[in-house]
């Protein structure tokens, strides 16, 4: 994966760190390893979205309590500087990739209720995502080691080795998703297959492998049509959607855009090409009848725009040229639907914080800016709806 040039810190970067004690909202953890659980305080109502915010040196968690207010930020956890949010089977996790730490959040409040370390405290593994299986097991792809950690409810730890899928021994697993098709559950794992030294595309196509959650056997694979499946897969309906930017300095690659994978048939389609959207795709979100993406232009600052398209037909509704929200640099980060509202994070500071824009979604995926913009105390990185 080639990172946008505006990023001063790679999402792949890792720091060797011992996890300090977790003391926040009455939740206390262990300094280096293990986990702890305590019931989170009750919320008046479920949150609309959970937001991970970071300046790539420190991070916070905030929740959108309703259309006009944010909950208090969580800052007392050692959240690191390289976060991602994962939502699976109704559970929400803040993944501190540089600290080998999963912080499970109450999906309604955003309150930390448990922490789990994924590494050995010596070498950072760079966890990227969390998939929760039907029996409550956690599947965590580890980018640096090229394998996937499996945490069973009993406390046992297993490993799925994925290094053989790349000639350099590390297939760079970056996303895991639990999907049940025809009554059978499988874990779908994205393998970026980058050059292990440069972390740039190696010329090998990216893969998605299918793992049986009980036996941990790898029993299928799909070769993706697009290059560099950036970030987390987005499950919606019976499909998985991938943002595939290819190279951020090229806006018209034929093997880059947005890809939809059908787990039932094990086939995929590049439903939208980046040349038609007007930029390299960094993030994607999907709802019934409408999908949105953040795209970056090929300039040195990688200016971002919000675009929309039909998730079934691939018909484009809004391009970078006609976008209702643009920025002069790599500023738009975080994208999520909640029912008929689209939330978009913006890392440009305003007078009262960093904006989280809200758009009402109408017929034919039309977006209308709502007046109730919220402001995060820290720069948004990821937004996920817990519903």
N, C-alpha and C positions, 0 to 999 in steps of 0.2 A: 504494500500500500504506500503510495506517495502522499505525504501529508500536505494539506494546504500550506502554502508558503507563509501565510500570516500567522501560523501557529508557532509560537516560540518553544512550546513543549510538546513532545510527542505523546500521544495516548499510549504508546508502547513503552514509554520510559518506566523504569522501576527503581525504587529506592529500597535498600535493605534496611528494614526497620523492625524493631520489637514493638508490638502493639501495646500501647500504654493502657492503664486501667480505664474502663468505661464507666463514667459516673455522670449520668444525665437522666433526668426525670425519674429518679429512683431505680435505675437499672445499673447494676454493678457487674463488671466482667472480670476476667482473669487476665493478667498482664501479657502472657505469651502463650496462647493456645487455649483449647477448650472452648466452652460456650456456657451461657447462662440464660435463663428464661424467667421473665416476670410479667404478669399481666399489665398491659398498658392502661392508662387511665381512659375512662369512657369518653367518647366524643358525643357532642350534641347531634351531629349528623355526619355521614361519610363525606370525605373530601372529594372535590372535583378532580384534582390532580396532585401528584407529588412532584416536587421540583428538586433536582440536584443542582446546586450552584457552586461555582468554583472559579478562582483566578489562577488555577493550576499550581498554587502553592498551598492553599488551604480551602476547605469546602464547608458548605452548610446544606441542611435539608429544610425546605419550607413546603407547606401544603397550601393549596387553594381551598380555603374553607368553604367559600361560596363565591358568587360572581363579583363580590365587592370587597373581599377581605382575604388576607393571608394569615395563616397561623403563625405563632412565634417560631423563629428559626431554631434548629438544633445545631449547636456549635460545640458542645462539650464532649463530643466523641472524636477520637483521633481518626478523622475521615480522610486524611490524605489530600493529595492534590490532583488525582487522576481518576475521577469517579464515573460511574455509569449506574443507571437504574434498570432493574430487571423485575418484571411482573409475570408471574406464572401461577396458574391454578388458584387465583385469588390471593396469592402471597406476594409481598413486595420486598425487594432487597436493594440496599445501597451497596455497590461493589466498589471498595477502595482498592483499585488495581495495584497501586504502588505500595500498599501495605499488606497485600495478601489477606484481605479482610472482607467478610460479608457481614453487613449489619442488617438484620431483618427488621422491617418497619411495620408498625400497625398500619394496614392499608387505608384505614379511615382517618387516623390522626397524623400519620407520619412519624409517630413516636418510636424510638428504638426499643425493641423488646428482646433481642438476642444478638449476640455476635458469634461468629465462627471464623477461625483462622484456617486458611487453606494451604499455607506453606509450612515449612519446617523451622522457620525462624532464622535460617541461615542464608538460604538463597531464595530470591523472589521468584514466584511462579507467574505473576501477572494474570490473575483470573479475569475473565472477560464478561461472563454472563452466568445466569442461574436458571435452569429448567427444573420444575418440580414435577415429579411423576405422580401417577395416581395413588401410589402407596406412601407418598410423602418424601421419597428420596430426592436428594438434590444432585443435579448434574452440572458440574462447573468446568467449562473448557479453560485450559491454561495455556496462554499464548506463548510463553517463553519455553515451556518444557515440551509442548507438542502432545500433551495427553489430556484426559478429562477425569477429574476427580469425581467420585460418586460417594456421597454421604448418606448412609442409610439411617432411618429413624432409630434403629437400635444403637447407633453410635459407631458402627463399623465403617471403615473407609476402603473403597475399592478404586481401581484405576483402569480406565480404558486407554490403551496405548494407540496413538494415532500417527506416530512418527513414520511408519512405513509407507504412508501415502505421499511422501515427498522424498526426493533423492538426497536432500541434505539432512534428513532425519527429523525435521521439525515441520509439520504441515500447517502450523499457525492456526489452531482452532480458535474461533472467535465468537461463536454464537451457538446456543443450544436451545431447542424448542421441543416441548412435549406435544404430540398430536395423536389423537385416537381416530383411526380410519377403519370403518367397518367393524367396530368393536375391539380393534387391536391397537394398543398403544406402542408408539415408537418415539425415540429421541432422535431428532434431526440436528446434526452438528455441521456447521460451516467450516471448511478448511480453506484458508486463503492461499496457501502454498506460495509464499513469498521467498525471495532470496534471504537466507538465514542471516547473512552478514549485513546487507544493506536495508532489508525490510522493504524493498521495492519489488514490483512484479518480476517474477523469474522467467516468465514465458510459459510456465505450466498453467493450464486452466484451473480455476478454482473448483472445488468439489463440495457437495453436501453428502454426508454419509448417514446411514440409518442404523441406529443402535437399539437392540432389544433391551428394555430397562431391567428385565429380570436376569437374563443370562449374561448380559453385557456383550453379546456377540454382535459384530458388525455384519449386517445381513443385506446390505444394499448401498448403492451410491448413485448420484446424479452428477454429471458434469455440467457446470453452469456455463451459460452462453456469454455472460458479461464478465468483465475483469474487475477484480478487487471488490468483493462484497463487503462494503464498508459498514462497520457497526453491527447492530443486532438485527437479526431477521424479525420481520413484523408479521405475526400470524393474524389472519382474518378469514373467517368462514372456513373453507376447506383448503386454504392456500397459504403459502409463505411468500412474503415480498422482500426483496433485497434492493438496497441502494448500492449501485455499482458505478463509482466515479471514474474508474480507470486512472488516467493521469489528470491531475488538476490543472495542468498547463495546456490541455488540449480540449476544446469544447465540442468536437465533432467526431469522436471515435465511434465506429460502428459496433464495437463490443462493450459499450458502456451505456448506462441508463438505469431502468428499473425492471427487474426480472420477477416473474411470478412462477413459483414452483407448485405443482399439483402432487401432493404425496400419494394420492390414490393411484395415479398412473405413472408416477415417477418420471414425469416430463416437466420441462420448464419452457417459458416463453419470455423473450425480452420484449415486454409489451410497450415500453416507451424508450426511445433512443435519446441520448443526451443532446444530440444536435437539434432535435425538435423542441426540447425544453429550453435550450439556450444556456446550458451550463452543466457542470459535473455534479452528480447527485450525492449529497452528503447525508441526508436523513429523509425518511419517508414515514407517513402515517396513513392509515386506511380506515374508512367507515363505510357503511352501506351506501353505495352509489357515488362515493366521492373519495378521492385520495389526494394527499398533498405531499409536497417535497420541498426541501431546501436545496437550492442549487448554487454553485459557486462559479464565477466567471474565470477565464484563464489568465487574468492579469496578475501582477505581482502581489496585489492585496487580496485577491480572490473574493471580490465583492459578492454578497449573497442576495438571493431573491427567493420569494415564496411562489411556488407554482402549483397548479392543480390539474388532475386528470381523472378519467374514469377507470376504476381498478379492474373492470371486466374487459372492456373494449380497448382500453389504452388511448381513447380519444382525449386529446389535450384541451383543457378549458382555459388555462392561463399559462403563459410562458414567462420567461425572465423579462421579456420586453414589456409585457402587459401586466406584470405583477402588481398586486395591491400593497406589497411591502418589500422594500429594497433597502440595502445598506451599502455604504461606500467601502466596507472591508468585510472580513470574515466575522460577522457580528451575529447573524441569526443562528441560534443553536437551541435545540429543544423544540419538539413538535408533537402534539397529541390532540386527538379528538375526545370530547366527552359529549355523547349524544349529538346534538346539532350545533356544537360550539368547537371551534378549532383554536388551540392555544399555541402561541409561538414565542419563544424566548428571544430576547434582544440584549446583547452584551454592551450596548452603548449606554453610558450612564445618563440618566435624566436627573432632574432636581431632587427627586425623592427616592431614587434607586434605579434599578435596572428593569426595563419594561417587560411584562408578559402580556403580549397583545392577545385580544380575544376577537374572533370573527364568527358571526352567525353564518351558518351554512344553509343556503337556500337551494332551490331547484337548479338542476344542471350544475351543481357544485359551485354556484355563485357565492362569493364571500363578501360579507358586509361588516365593516369594522364596527365593533361595539364600543360605546363610550367608557366602559368600565375597565380600562387598562389597570392592571395591578403592577406593583413595583417590588422586586426582590431586593433584599439588602446586599446580595452578592450576585455575581454574573451567572445567569442560567446556562447550564450545559445540557441537561436532559429533563424532559417532562414526560411523565407516564400517568395515564388514567388508571386508577386501581379497580375500576368497575368492569 
